Amino acid sequence: MIHYLGTPVLETERIILRKLELSDAQCVFDHWLSDDRVMDNLIKGAHKSVSETIERVKEIVKNYESQEFCYWGMELKTSGELIGAIDLFHFDGLTDNCEVGYSIGYKWWNKGYGTEALKAVIDFGFRRMNVHKISAAHNVDNPASGKIMFKNGMELEGTIKHMIRNAKHQYKDCALYGLLQEEYRKKGK
Ligand SMILES: CC(C)(COP(=O)(O)OP(=O)(O)OC[C@H]1O[C@@H](n2cnc3c(N)ncnc32)[C@H](O)[C@@H]1OP(=O)(O)O)[C@@H](O)C(=O)NCCC(=O)NCCS
């Protein structure tokens, strides 16, 4: 059974994972949600105005009232900058499985932050929440996402043709990755 713990603060070597606040909305918009380079890799497209982001952040803040909501902002310890977000979602009470998603502002790509944040969230999901399996899918033309899953022990399970259609109405083939709690514990990650 999953032990829902809400969104507690998690810490990695360089990042604090914490709840978003309403006052973060402008940074969320400026750093990733308004940027096509980030958002083209997701189903929903980039926000055109900060008011859309304010509504989204309000929704996230409201959702923190539920213990079943796990959505972290990634804050750099050194500068205090909010560089991205990561969440566990689609909790399935029948299987105790869930999915993971993440976005990082373009300026902070390829510095290892995605790998570091995903590691902390996978560990939290398995060891503290007792999730059975964590899965994620990425567009095949977005290999960096698959790379951070692979580096965290997630395994490629297959590719689904035209699994999604993005905001620009482009169909995308997606690679599915997954990791079982028992595999995670065996690997001693
Ligand atoms: C996916 C994402 C979170 C990765 O974050 P990140 O902080 O850049 O990730 P890391 O720096 O930890 O690792 C990225 C890895 O991908 C590799 N990579 C980057 N571009 C690549 C490419 N075109 N082909 C192959 N590998 C690539 C990097 O070299 C790095 O691997 P390495 O550490 O072995 O060198 C970030 O790119 C992002 O926010 N993308 C847009 C949103 C998104 O795709 N979300 C996920 C949807 S499934």
The ligand as a MOL file (V3000), in Angstrom:
LIG
                    3D

  0  0  0     0  0            999 V3000
M  V30 BEGIN CTAB
M  V30 COUNTS 48 50 0 0 0
M  V30 BEGIN ATOM
M  V30 1 C 14.9970 16.1110 -19.5200 0
M  V30 2 C 15.6480 17.1500 -18.6260 0
M  V30 3 C 14.8670 17.2960 -17.3320 0
M  V30 4 C 17.0880 16.6980 -18.3120 0
M  V30 5 O 17.6060 17.5480 -17.3130 0
M  V30 6 P 19.1590 17.8620 -17.2250 0
M  V30 7 O 19.4080 18.5510 -15.9380 0
M  V30 8 O 19.6060 18.5330 -18.4550 0
M  V30 9 O 19.7440 16.3860 -17.1650 0
M  V30 10 P 21.2180 15.9210 -16.7970 0
M  V30 11 O 22.1760 17.0460 -17.0000 0
M  V30 12 O 21.1780 15.2920 -15.4450 0
M  V30 13 O 21.4610 14.7620 -17.8260 0
M  V30 14 C 21.2120 14.9380 -19.1940 0
M  V30 15 C 21.9200 13.8400 -19.9510 0
M  V30 16 O 21.4060 13.7890 -21.2780 0
M  V30 17 C 22.4770 13.8810 -22.1940 0
M  V30 18 N 21.9680 14.5210 -23.4080 0
M  V30 19 C 21.5980 15.7960 -23.5850 0
M  V30 20 N 21.1970 15.9840 -24.8420 0
M  V30 21 C 21.3080 14.7790 -25.4650 0
M  V30 22 C 21.0600 14.3330 -26.7830 0
M  V30 23 N 20.5600 15.1480 -27.7130 0
M  V30 24 N 21.2970 13.0340 -27.0750 0
M  V30 25 C 21.7820 12.1980 -26.1430 0
M  V30 26 N 22.0380 12.5740 -24.8600 0
M  V30 27 C 21.8170 13.8450 -24.5510 0
M  V30 28 C 23.5200 14.6830 -21.4770 0
M  V30 29 O 24.7910 14.4960 -22.0390 0
M  V30 30 C 23.4020 14.0940 -20.0780 0
M  V30 31 O 24.0210 12.8350 -19.9920 0
M  V30 32 P 25.4790 12.6670 -19.3170 0
M  V30 33 O 25.3630 13.2020 -17.9220 0
M  V30 34 O 25.7250 11.2020 -19.3590 0
M  V30 35 O 26.4020 13.4720 -20.1350 0
M  V30 36 C 15.7440 18.5380 -19.3330 0
M  V30 37 O 16.4240 18.3610 -20.5240 0
M  V30 38 C 14.3700 19.1160 -19.6150 0
M  V30 39 O 13.7640 19.7630 -18.7670 0
M  V30 40 N 13.8760 18.9060 -20.8530 0
M  V30 41 C 12.5780 19.4710 -21.2540 0
M  V30 42 C 11.3940 18.9000 -20.5000 0
M  V30 43 C 11.3580 17.4130 -20.6140 0
M  V30 44 O 11.8460 16.8260 -21.5550 0
M  V30 45 N 10.7450 16.7760 -19.6150 0
M  V30 46 C 10.6080 15.3330 -19.6190 0
M  V30 47 C 9.5010 14.9010 -20.4620 0
M  V30 48 S 9.4490 13.1290 -20.5530 0
M  V30 END ATOM
M  V30 BEGIN BOND
M  V30 1 1 1 2
M  V30 2 1 2 3
M  V30 3 1 2 4
M  V30 4 1 2 36
M  V30 5 1 4 5
M  V30 6 1 5 6
M  V30 7 2 6 7
M  V30 8 1 6 8
M  V30 9 1 6 9
M  V30 10 1 9 10
M  V30 11 2 10 11
M  V30 12 1 10 12
M  V30 13 1 10 13
M  V30 14 1 13 14
M  V30 15 1 14 15
M  V30 16 1 15 16
M  V30 17 1 15 30
M  V30 18 1 16 17
M  V30 19 1 17 18
M  V30 20 1 17 28
M  V30 21 1 18 19
M  V30 22 1 18 27
M  V30 23 2 19 20
M  V30 24 1 20 21
M  V30 25 1 21 22
M  V30 26 2 21 27
M  V30 27 1 22 23
M  V30 28 2 22 24
M  V30 29 1 24 25
M  V30 30 2 25 26
M  V30 31 1 26 27
M  V30 32 1 28 29
M  V30 33 1 28 30
M  V30 34 1 30 31
M  V30 35 1 31 32
M  V30 36 2 32 33
M  V30 37 1 32 34
M  V30 38 1 32 35
M  V30 39 1 36 37
M  V30 40 1 36 38
M  V30 41 2 38 39
M  V30 42 1 38 40
M  V30 43 1 40 41
M  V30 44 1 41 42
M  V30 45 1 42 43
M  V30 46 2 43 44
M  V30 47 1 43 45
M  V30 48 1 45 46
M  V30 49 1 46 47
M  V30 50 1 47 48
M  V30 END BOND
M  V30 END CTAB
M  END
